[in-house]
Structures are given as structure tokens and as C-alpha cells.
Amino acid sequence: MRAEELKGHLDALLLAALEDGPRHGYAVMEALRQNTEGRLDLPTGTIYPALHRLEQAGLIAGSWSVAAGRRRRMYQLTAAGARALSGKRADWRDFAAMMSAALEGRPCPDPA
Amino acid sequence: MSGPGLIDGYLAELSADLPARIVEELADGLDETYRRYLGRGLAQDAAARAAVAEFGEPQVVMAAFTDASRGRRTARRLLAVGPGVGTWWAIVLITARGWQWPVPVVARVLFGVMLIAVIGFLAAAALGRHYRPVCRAAAAGCVGTAIVDAAVTGMVLITAPVLAWPVAVAVALSAGRSTFALRNFHHALTG
């Protein structure tokens, strides 16, 4: 999957990648690769600005740590980020169900 | 260019536009990527090429950081509220026949020039492609916004013959906008 196809969904992917605990930028990308079985084709360098944007929005918190003599920026989900992730998951389920109903003729489940 | 040299060159290109703290974070990620390719058995040069390719074109990375910068976000917010605040002030000045007030021509011209400059700074910050110029333009726009708001507020409070409630609303709008601009000045400047 290419970057332009992810537009609008990258934030949810990044928040989900941080759900299990703090990670640095590269580890976030690795988690995304593992979770998508390597099908995510995204320039790693563009993950970092997205993390900065989420940090500015208060959805994740960044802090510096030292690993192997090198400073490393770690990110973790905030309470607001956890709530946002929960909302994005619900939105995605509704969207996916609606698209499946429209494209494949599957019955659209009752949103309630 | 050798493997480590290729990575150094990539980081140097980023350093030309991005702050050191961002480049430091990217360097860490790039080093991890490089080591992963080395671990897969690639030679140094091939590992460096693969790591740099995986990170993406420097221009793409720099553009993404510029879009995510606080300077750009602040400038866009100020540009978004600008027409509303400006329209309210225009209504106040037109209904009060502000052109008849005893304001020196030089002051009027200076105010107009300042207003145009502020809009220019904010537009440059909202549309610019390079991180540092965008942040500087946003910071200049923040200061300029506060000066423009202070100038028009001071002018009206000193020269207006009658201060009706629309003036109070306009002053409140300008005060709120100035506060926002000044509170975000440092973040805008540093990104």
C-alpha cells in the first residue's frame, strides 16, 4: 500500500503502533511493517513528521532517552491519544462495513 | 560515495533546512535502518543506499516536517481568523467614519504597510516549502499581528470620539488574536 492511499489513516496506524508501549520512530515503522505483514510502502522519513504532528496535538508524548550512547526520541500514547485511537477504530469499522456492503453486496451491519 | 558517507551526505542535506534536534532523531532512525540492512548481509555501500532509499527523498522528508511545523499551523490559524477580525474592524471604522478622525497620513500609511507585510509573512509561512524560512516567517507574522492589533486598538481608543459596543468587540477580538500570536511566537520560531 502506498503513502497516498494511506492519507487520512496514517494517524490511526501510528497511534495503534504505540498502543503496546513507548517506541522510537524506527520501532514504530517496524511495528507497522509487522502489523501489515510488510505491505506498507511508506518512506520511513515521513513517519517522523507525522509523529511530531501527533505530539503537537497531544495524542502522543515524546521524550528523549539515551540508548547505546545515542540520544533517542521515544513516543508514548497519551490518554487523549488512546481515546482518539478508540474513536478511529470505531470509525474504521463503520467505514469498512459500509464499503463492503456497497462493493461486495454484503449486508450492512446495524451500527447500533 | 561510500556507505557512511552517503548517510552523512543525506543528513547534511536535511541539516540545511531542519533543526538539529530533528536531524538527530532522523539520524538515529537512519542508523537503525542501516544496521538492519547490514544484519541482512548487505555490504556497507548497499546497506547505506537501501537505508537512504527507505527513508525517502530528503525533499519529501523536509516538506513533511515543514507541513507539520508549529510555525505553519500558527500561520494558518492566524490567516483563518484574519478576515473575520479585519471585517469587524472595517465595519467599526466605516460606521464611525474613521477616515474623518485626526490620524496623521504617515501613521495611516505605516499601518497599511505593516498590515500588508504581516499578511505576506503569514502567507509565506502557510505556503512556504522550507522549514526554517517558514518558521521565521510565522514568528514575524506573530509579532506583526500583535503590533497591528495594538496599533489599531490604540488609534481607536485615542482618536474615536465615541466608544460604542462594536468597538469593545473589535478590541476584544484583537486582544484575543494578539494573545494567541504572542503565546505561539516561540513555538512558531522553533517549529
Chai-1 contact restraints between the chains, C-beta under 6 A:
chainA,res_idxA,chainB,res_idxB,connection_type,confidence,min_distance_angstrom,max_distance_angstrom,comment,restraint_id
A,G25,B,G29,contact,1.0,0.0,6.0,A-B,restraint_1
A,Y26,B,G29,contact,1.0,0.0,6.0,A-B,restraint_2
A,Y26,B,E32,contact,1.0,0.0,6.0,A-B,restraint_3
A,P43,B,G56,contact,1.0,0.0,6.0,A-B,restraint_4
A,T44,B,E54,contact,1.0,0.0,6.0,A-B,restraint_5
A,T44,B,F55,contact,1.0,0.0,6.0,A-B,restraint_6
A,G45,B,F55,contact,1.0,0.0,6.0,A-B,restraint_7
A,G45,B,G56,contact,1.0,0.0,6.0,A-B,restraint_8
A,G45,B,V61,contact,1.0,0.0,6.0,A-B,restraint_9
A,T46,B,G56,contact,1.0,0.0,6.0,A-B,restraint_10
A,T46,B,A64,contact,1.0,0.0,6.0,A-B,restraint_11
A,P49,B,A64,contact,1.0,0.0,6.0,A-B,restraint_12
A,P49,B,F65,contact,1.0,0.0,6.0,A-B,restraint_13
A,P49,B,A68,contact,1.0,0.0,6.0,A-B,restraint_14
A,H52,B,A68,contact,1.0,0.0,6.0,A-B,restraint_15
A,R53,B,A68,contact,1.0,0.0,6.0,A-B,restraint_16
A,R70,B,D28,contact,1.0,0.0,6.0,A-B,restraint_17
A,R72,B,D28,contact,1.0,0.0,6.0,A-B,restraint_18
A,R73,B,E25,contact,1.0,0.0,6.0,A-B,restraint_19
